[in-house]
Amino acid sequence: MTDADRIKVATQTYIYGYPMVYDLDETAKILSGSTSIVADAGPNQFAYARELLGPDAKFVSPNNDTLYVIAACDVSAGPLVLHVPDTHDRYYVLQFVDAWSNNFAYVGRRATGTAEGNYLLTPTGYSDPVPDGMPVIEAPSNIFTIVGRVQANGADDLPAVHELQDAFTLRTISGDAPPPGTGLPKIIPGVDPALAWWERFRVFLGEFPPPPADTAFVDAAATLGLTATDSPLVDPDPDLAKILVEGQKQGDATIETLGKTMIKMVNGWTSAMHAFDYNLDRVGLGTIDTPEWKIADRTTAYVTRAIAARLGLWGNHGYEAQYDILWQDEHGDELDGTGTYELTLRPAPPVDAFWSITMYDEPDYYLVANPIDRYSLGDRTPGLETAADGSVIIFMQQGTPGADKESNWLPAPSGKFRPILRSYQPKEQILSGGYELPKVRRVT
């Protein structure tokens, strides 16, 4: 195998492993209490975002519609009992994400309703008795994340949401506080920082084996020494080190390029309807296990998974929440804060829950600081003006569009930006593609 061939294998392996490493890096932040999304995190306990997220949250494309309820779970020491409160038809979703960033189960308004209930979260192959009437959610990996979102209707609604947040709990079957579990595997010291990603991948790959159908991807990693029990990266062969560094570089570039070109663009928008359909093997409660919600080709599925992690880690399947990403104006030019734009939604998105459009910068895809502390607009925004025909005009620009239009102003940064339109519990018109988003008009 030539060096060029080995670099190609390294690039493909990087793309394959990128979502797992990214996911577990974020999980590690939750376990250590160092994440900017929620406060006072730790293993096997829920942590909460008590305020709607703003620009201080250094996380890719967070929403500004819900308060997060997040738990980094570890069932290596035994199963967990998840308790959910009655939210009285208020929208919420608990999304279960395994170590590879696959969505493998849902609990919430769409999937299971909003009544009070208990669920048993187990490791793979669990065979002990299950409490009567308790649905089982089997985790593909001993460590996984519950990414919960509870609808919040502005600042005045936060106390009610806080009360609901506190009612989500994790306990043992006997009702005790759960033990922390074994935790994430330790990364040995002494690895060159340029190879640190590859060492994490090697360790995580051994700890969280993928499904048997991924044998070809694991075999490719093996040709680079990445399935070895003892690390080849502490004192690496210089040629191997160069190949891995170049593979990571090309892998990052490929993910960035395909993130803007792989998904079909319509009217300047890309749809993430099927951007989270890469879980082909391990689907459970609340998922839709049908061919139209799976990307059949594994290579395509895993490239898509890497792009999804880069642009929106922990995003939901399209049937739970649809994400439409705006990249260009009516002329095909990228959106930029030096201009002013108008987006006319005619009609507003048809949903069973609610919709919103949120502003993000580029290239980090973080929320954007602005003088009115507004990060999203939607059907729950106080004072949002809607025309008699149901249409809504949204003004996207850095400075105010004028006092008479500020109710519909979504502030933009000074540089390039990328809004996302979210449709929670989208109706069939959206799911079938019958609802088409219009081009955004550049005014100046």
TORGUKE-809501 format. One record per residue: residue in one letter; x, y, z of N, C-alpha, C in turn. Coordinates in pm, whole numbers, plus 50000, padded with zeros to 5 digits. Example, Ala and Ser with C-alpha at 12.3 -4.5 7.8 and 13.67 -1.06 7.14 Angstrom:
A513194943150780512304955050780513204967050780 S512854977550708513674989450714512905000350787 
This chain:
M500854988150000500005000050000500895012550000 T500655021549907501445033749898501045043550007 D501875053850029501535064150127500225071150090 A500025073349959498785079749914497575071049951 D497735057949935496645048749972496385049150122 R497455049450199497305049650344496675062850392 I497025073850327496395086550362494905086150331 K494545079750220493125078450186492395070350293 V493015059350338492415051250444492295059450573 A493335067050605493305075350726492195085850718 T492035091850601490985101850583489615095550603 Q489385084050543488095077150557487845072750701 T488915068150767488775063950906488475075850996 Y489085087250968488815099251045487345103351033 I486835103250912485435106750890484525096950963 Y484885084150959484105073851027484085076251178 G485225079451235485325080851379485025094651434 Y484965104751348484775118551392483565120251484 P482385114751451481215116951537481395110851676 M482005098951684482185092651814483105100951903 V484225105251850485165112951930484545126251972 Y483885133051880483225145651911482165143652019 D481325133352000480255130552095480825127852234 L481835119252243482375115552374483185126752437 D483775135352355484425147352411483395156252480 E482235157752418481175165852479480595158652601 T480465145352593479985137652708480945139152826 A482245138952796483245140652902483075153952974 K482705164352899482475177452961481295176853057 I480245169553019479095167953108479515160453234 L480235149453216480655141253330481545148853426 S482325158253373483245165853458482645178953507 G481435182153460480805194653500481365206853433 S482025204953316482675216253251481975220553123 T480785215353095480075219352975479425233052994 S479275240352883478625253452889477125252552864 I476615240252841475195238652808474345237752933 V474795229853030474045227953154474995229653272 A474415231853389475215234153508475165221953600 D476205220453682476255210053786475985196153731 A476685192953623476505179953562477345169553634 G477055156853606477785145653663477185132953608 P477775121253636477275108753579475945104553640 N475065099453555473785093553597472905102953678 Q472915115453640472015125153700471715135953597 F470515141253606470145151853513470765165053556 A471185172353456471655186053476470825194953384 Y470735207553419469755216053354470345229053303 A469805233753193469985247553151468795255253205 R469045264253298467945271453364467505283953289 E468315288053194467975299453110468065295152964 L467315301652878467465299052735468885302752694 L469495294352613470915296052582471155308652500 G472335314452523472765326252450474165324352395 P474825334952356476145333952291477255328652380 D477035327852510478055322152599478135306952586 A477135300852528477135286252510477995282652389 K479165277552413480085274152303479825259952257 F478715258452187478275245452138477655247852001 V477855238351911477415240351773475895240151764 S475325250851711473905252051676472935248151786 P473075253451909472085250252012470765257251983 N469665251752035468395258652013468195269352120 N467265278352091466915289052182465425288752211 D464845276552199463405274652215463035266952340 T463965259052389463665249852498464755250952604 L464435246052722465455244552825465935230052822 Y467255228652823467835215252813467755207852946 V467545194852936467615185553047468525174352997 I469745173753049470755164952989471375156053096 A471565143353059472225133953149473225125553071 A474435124653124475425115253072475265102353152 C474765092053087474395079653156475465069053139 D475635061153244476585050053243475895038153310 V475525028053230474805016353283475735004453302 S477035007053307477974996153329477794989553465 A477254997053562477024991453696475594986453714 G474764987353613473394982653623472414992253560 P471164987953546470154996153478469745008253559 L469125017653490468605029753550467115030553526 V466395036153622464975038953604464825053853576 L464315056853459464035070653420462605074053456 H462425084753532461085089753564460855102753488 V459705103653421459325116053351458015121153410 P457875134353423456645139953480455555141353375 D454365144253421453265148153333453485162653293 T453705165153165453935178953121452655185453070 H451525178353081450225184153046450215189752904 D450665181652812450695184352669451765194452628 R452555199252720453685207752682454695199252604 Y455225204952498456185197452418457465194852497 Y457905182252491459255178852538459705166552462 V461005164652458461565152552400462825148952476 L462965136152508464215130652557464785122052444 Q465905126152394466565119652281467745111752336 F467825099052302468865090252352469935088552245 V471175092152279472275092552182473395083452232 D473785073652149474835064452192476225070552168 A477255062752199478625067852191479035071752050 W478365066351950478695069451810477845080851755 S477075087451840476185098651808474915094151737 N474585081251745473335076251686472165078851779 N471065084051727469815085051803469175071151806 F469035065251926468525051551932467195050152004 A466675060952063465355060352126464865074552154 Y463545075752172462925088452209461825085952311 V461735095052407460595095952498460125110352491 G458805112452479458335126152473456975127352407 R456585139652380455235142452332454875134752207 R455775134552108455485127251985455555112152006 A456595107752076456895093452082456055085852183 T455865091352301455215083952409454125091752480 G453845104152436452855112252503453465120452615 T452615127552690453135136552793452705132452933 A452185120352950451785115653083453015111753164 E452855111353295453915106753385454235092153356 G455515088353370455865074553342457285071053385 N457575057953383458905052753417459385043653305 Y460695043953281461315036053175462595029853231 L462865017353193464065010653238465135011553131 L466275017553167467395019353075468435008753107 T468725000053011469564988453040470774987752947 P471814980652990472904977552896472454967152796 T473204965652689472884955652588472934941652649 G471914933552616471884919752663471344917952803 Y470774928252861470224927352996469114916853001 S469164907753099468204896753106467564895053242 D467854903853337467254902853470465794907453465 P465034904853571463614908653572463404923553550 V462294926653483461924940553453460654943753534 P460614954953604459404958553678458174958553588 D457064953853642455834952553565455454965653497 G455134964553368454624975853293455634986453258 M456924984053284457924994253259458584991653123 P458405000653026459074998952896460594998852912 V461254990952828462704989552833463354996952716 I464385004452746465225010752644466625004852660 E467034996752563468334990152568469374999052500 A470435002352573471455011352521472495003652440 P472825008152320473865001552239475255002752300 S475495013252379476795015252445476525018152592 N477405013252679477185015252823477115029952861 I477855038152791477775052652812476975058852699 F475975066652733475145073452634474635086352695 T474045094552613473565107552658472065108752635 I471375113752735469975117752719469975132752697 V469555136852578469475151152545468005155052548 G467605161552655466205165152673465965179852645 R464785182752591464395196352560462965198352606 V462725208752683461385211852733461005225652682 Q459855226552617459395239052558459325250152662 A459875261752626459815273452712459255285152633 N458215291252685457545302152614457945315752670 G459245318452669459715331352715460075331552862 A460575343052908461105344353043460055341753150 D458815346153127457775344353229457405329753249 D457745321453152457395307253159458465298853227 L459625304653253460755296853303460495290053437 P459835296453535459595289453662458805276453644 A457835276453554457055264253530457925253453466 V458825257653377459715247953313460715242453414 H461195250953503462135246353607461505235553692 E460235237153727459535227153808459465213853735 L459205214353605459175202053525460575195953515 Q461585204253490462945199153480463325190953603 D462995196153721463365189553845462685176053863 A461615173853789460865161353803461385150153714 F462345153153625463015142553549464105136853638 T464075123753664465045117853755465565104553701 L466715100553753467315087553727467625080953861 R467115068653879467345061054001467665046453966 T468075038654065468185024254045466795018054058 I466695005154027465394998154040464904998654185 S465814998354279465434998754420465115012754468 G465315022654384464985036454420466135044554474 D467335038754477468495045854529469115054854421 A469945063954467470735071854373471695062554300 P471805063354169472625053654095474115056154115 P474905045354113476365047054118476855053353988 P478065058853988478535065953869478915056953752 G479165044053775479615035353667481115036553647 T481615030053546483065029653523483595042153455 G482735049553389483155061953325483865059653192 L484255070453130484955069553003486355063853024 P486845056252928488195050652942489235061752945 K490305059253019491365069053033492265069252909 I492715081152874493655082752764495055083652823 I495945074852781497285074552839498055087152801 P498945091852890499755103652857500895099852762 G501535109952711502725107752631502515107652481 V501275109652437501005109852294501215124052241 D501865125052127502085137952062500725144852042 P500595157552082499315164652064498775163751922 A499645163051823499185162151684498465149051657 L498665139051744498045125951726496995123151834 A496665133251913495765131252027494395126251983 W493885131751873492565127151825492605112251795 W493665107851729493765093851689493865084751811 E494525089251916494605081052036493245079852102 R492485090652106491135089752162490285080352077 F490415081251947489665072251859490035057651888 R491325054751900491765040951925491155035652055 V491235043652160490725039452291489205037852288 F488515047552231487055046952226486565035552137 L487255033052028486865022151938486925008752012 G487935006952096488034994552173486984993452280 E486585004752336485605004752445484175004052396 F483895009852281482525010652228482495004752087 P482584991552076482664985251944481424988151860 P481604990751733480474993251644479774980151610 P478664980651539477944968451502478754959751408 P478464946551403479224937451317479244941551171 A478204948251124478154952350983479214962750949 D479884968351050480934978351026482324972151018 T482404959250998483694952350999484694958650902 A484244962450784485164968050685485794980950735 F485054989050809485595001650861486604998950972 V486314988951056487234985451163488504979251105 D488354970951002489524965050937490424975750877 A489824986050822490624997150767491405004150877 A490755006250992491455012351105492605003551152 A492414990551143493454981151187494724982451105 T494604985750976495804987150892496674998750936 L496105007751017496855019251069497265017051215 G497055004951266497425001751403496445006951506 L495235010951464494315017751554493375008351629 T493544995351610492794985651690493714978451788 A494954982751795495924976151883495584978952030 T495854968952114495634970652258496614980652316 D497874979552277498894989152320499025000252215 S499095012352261499085023652169500335024152082 P500145025351950501285027451862501645042251847 L500995050851927501125065251906501955072152014 V502425064652114503275070652215504655073452157 D505185063752087506465065552016506245060651873 P505495068451792505025063351664506105062651558 D505865053951462506675054051341506475067551273 P507545074451235507395087851175506505087851051 D506595077550969505765077150848504285075850886 L503985067450987502605066051032502085079251087 A502895086151165502475098951221502125108851111 K502955109651008502695118950897501395115350826 I501155102450808499945097950740498705101450822 L498765099350952497615102351037497335117351043 V498385125451054498195139951057497575144750927 E498055139650814497505143750685496085138350668 G495825126250716494475120750708493475129050785 Q493875133650904492985142250983492745155450911 K493785161150854493655173750782492695172250665 Q492875161750585492005159650470490595155850514 G490485148650624489165144950675488375157150717 D489025166250791488345178650831487905186650709 A488785187750611488445195450490487285189050415 T487265175850410486185168750341484855171050411 I484845170150542483605172350618483085186550595 E483995196350598483575210250577483005212150437 T483665206650337483225208250198481885201250175 L481785188850218480565181250195479395186850275 G479705193250387478635199450466477895210250390 K478565215850289477945226450210477525221750070 T477985209950030477725205749892476985192449880 M477065183949982476505170549969474975170549971 I474405179250054472955179650068472375189349966 K471355184949896470735192949790470215206149846 M470485216949773470025230049814468835234249728 V467795239249794466605244149725466315258149777 N466305267949685466015281949720466995287349826 G468225282149827469215286749922469205279250054 W468275269650070468135261950193468625247650172 T469195241750276469405227350277468535221550388 S467935210250358467065203650454467825192750527 A467655192250659468245181650739467235170550767 M466195169650681465145159750703465725145750723 H466735142250643467305128850653468775129150693 A469195140050757470585141350797470935133050919 F469915127750988470165119751109469675105451093 D469615100850966469115087450937470245077250925 Y471365079550992472535071050976472575059251072 N471645058751168471605047351260470875035851190 L471615025751149471055014951068470815002251148 D471305001451271471324988651341470654988551477 R470654999751546470294999551688469215009851716 V467985006551680466875015851696465885009951797 G465305018651878464435014051985463195022452000 L462715023552123461455030252154461425044352095 G460315047552029460095061051979460715064051845 T461555054951793462125057151660461175051451555 I461375055551431460605050051319461555041051241 D461365028051255462295018251198461775013551062 T461835022650964461385019450829462435024250729 P462455018550608463505021750511463625036550478 E462505043850476462585057950436463315066450540 W463535061050660464255068350764465615062150792 K466165055450689467505049750701468275052150572 I469545055550583470435057050467471065043350443 A470655036550339470985022450322472475019850305 D473165028350230474585026350204475395031250324 R476215022650382476915026050505477945037150486 T478645036950375479635047550353478945061150349 T477845062050276477075074550270476525078150407 A476035068050479475455070350611476495076450705 Y477715071350701478715075850798479355089050758 V479405092150629479785105650588478725115550636 T477465111750620476365120250666476425122150816 R476765111550888476875112451034477955122451075 A479075122351005480145131851037479715146151011 I479025148350899478545161750868477535166350971 A476635157351011475625160751110476265164451244 A477325157151281478015160351406478665174151397 R479275177051284479955189851267478975201451269 L477845199951202476915211151187475825211651293 G475545200351358474455200251456474465187851542 L475535186051619475645174451707474395173351795 W473895160951807472735157751888471435163451829 G471405164351696470155168151631469195156351626 N467905159451619466855149251615466585144351474 H465995132551464465465128051336464435138251285 G464255138451154463345148051092461915146651136 Y461505134551173460115132851216459875138351356 E460945140851432460805147051564460925162251554 A461925166751485462115181151465462845183051332 Q462255190651245462865193151115463745205651122 Y464955204451066465895215551062466135219550917 D465865232050885466165237550753467215248450770 I468305247250694469465255950711469565265350593 L469625278250620469675288450514471125292450491 W471595290950366472975293850330473125305850236 Q472145307850145472315317450037471075326150019 D471305337749958470175346349924469645342849785 E468735350949735468075348049608469045347949490 H470215354249505471205354849398472265343849409 G472145335349511473125324849531474345329349609 D474285341149670475395346249749475225342449896 E476365340049964476305336750106475775348550186 L475095345550295474525355950379475625362850459 D475535376050468476595383750531475995395950601 G476525399050720475985410050799476165423650737 T476915424750628477035437650560475775440850481 G474895430750463473655432850390472445432250481 T471275435150423470005433750494469115424450413 Y468335416050482467585405450416466155404650469 E465265399850381463885397250421463525383050382 L462935375950477462435362350454460935362550478 T460175359150375458715358750387458245344350390 L457705340150503457155326650517455655327650488 R455245321350378453835322450336453315308850294 P452645301750387452345304950527453505300950617 A453325302750747454315298150843454355282850841 P455445276950886455595262450880454465255050952 P453885244850889452805236950951453375226751051 V453065228451177453635220151283452555216051383 D452825205251455451955201151565452435206551699 A453645212151703454175218051826454415232951802 F455625236651755455915250751728457085251751633 W457355263951582458475266251491459255278451536 S460505279151490461335290751519462465291451418 I463065303151402464275304751322465315311351412 T466515305451413467575309451506468795313751426 M469475324151475470645329851407471935323951462 Y472855320151371474175315151409475255321951324 D476445323151383477555328451306478215317351225 E479215321151147480085311651079481525315451109 P482435305751121482285291551094481965283151217 D481785289551336481595281751458480165276751474 Y479195283851412477775280551426477315282351571 Y477765293351634477355296951768476255307551761 L475495308951871474525319651880475245333151878 V474535343351833475165356251802474735366851903 A475715373051970475415384152061474825395851983 N473855402652043473225413851975472615423252079 P472305435852039471885445952138470535443452202 I469675435052141468355432752202468255418752262 D469375411452269469395397952328468315388952269 R468195389652138467235380952068468035371551978 Y467825358751997468605348751923467735340251831 S466425341451848465515334051761464175341251754 L463425337951650462055342951632461175331051599 G459915331451642459025320551607457595323451646 D456765313151637455325315351660455005318351806 R455985317151896455755320452037456415333652077 T457035340651980457695353452009456665364152038 P456695370352155455715380852186455765392152085 G454605396052033454515407251942454835404151797 L455185391551766455495388151627454295391651539 E454555399351433453475403651344453245393151235 T452015389051223451605379251122450505385451038 A450625384250907449635390050816448335381950820 A447285387850762445975381350762445995367950689 D446895366450591446965353750517447865343450586 G448345346750707449185337450782450665338650753 S451055348050667452465349550632453185357850738 V454495355550746455345362550841456585367450767 I456915380250781458145385750724459175387250834 I460345381550813461425382150911462555390550853 F463035400150930464105409150888465415404450951 M466375400750867467655395850915468735405750875 Q469315412450973470345422450947471015426151078 Q472165432851066472935436151185472285447451264 G471885458051196471275469351265469755468551261 T469105476951339467645476651345467015479851209 P465925473051173465205476251050464245487951067 G464215493751188463285504551217462315500151326 A461875509851405461025506651520459765499151481 D459225502051363457975495751321458165481251278 K459425476851263459695463151218460465454851320 E460815460751433461675453751527461025441351588 S459695440751588459035428751642459405416251562 N459765418151434460095407051346461575407251305 W462395413651386463825414851356464615403651421 L465395396451340466325386351389467725391851368 P468375397051472469685403551456470745394051402 A471585399351312472655391651249474005396751296 P475055388851282476405393451316476975402351206 S478165407451228478785416151129479325408251010 G479655395651033480205387450925479175377750869 K479665366550817478775356750757477915350150865 F476715345950823475825339550919475015328450852 R474405320150937473685308350889472515305650981 P471295310050945470125307351028469625292951010 I468935287951111468275274951104466805276751142 L465925271451057464495271051087464175257451144 R463625257251265463235244751330461725243351332 S461265231551296459835228351300459655216251390 Y459145218651511458995207951609457685200451584 Q457785187251578456675178651536456075183651404 P456865182951299456385187751169455195179751119 K454285186551053453125179750995453505173250863 E452575165550809452835157550689453275166150571 Q452785178450561453215187250450454715189250449 I455295190350568456755191850577457435178550553 L456935167950615457575154750604457575149650461 S456535152950386456425148050248457135156950148 G457605168750192458245178250102457285187650033 G456015187150071455025195850009455125210350050 Y455755212950166455935226650212457335231150170 E457415241450087458705246050036459025259850090 L460225261350141460655274250193461085283350078 P460805296350088461115305649979462565310449984 K462975316949875464265323649875464235335749969 V465385338750025465485350750106465955362150015 R465335373650033465625385149947466635394350012 R467715397649938468655407549988468135421349949 V467915429750049467345442950027468425453149995 T469505453050071470635462050046471945454450055 
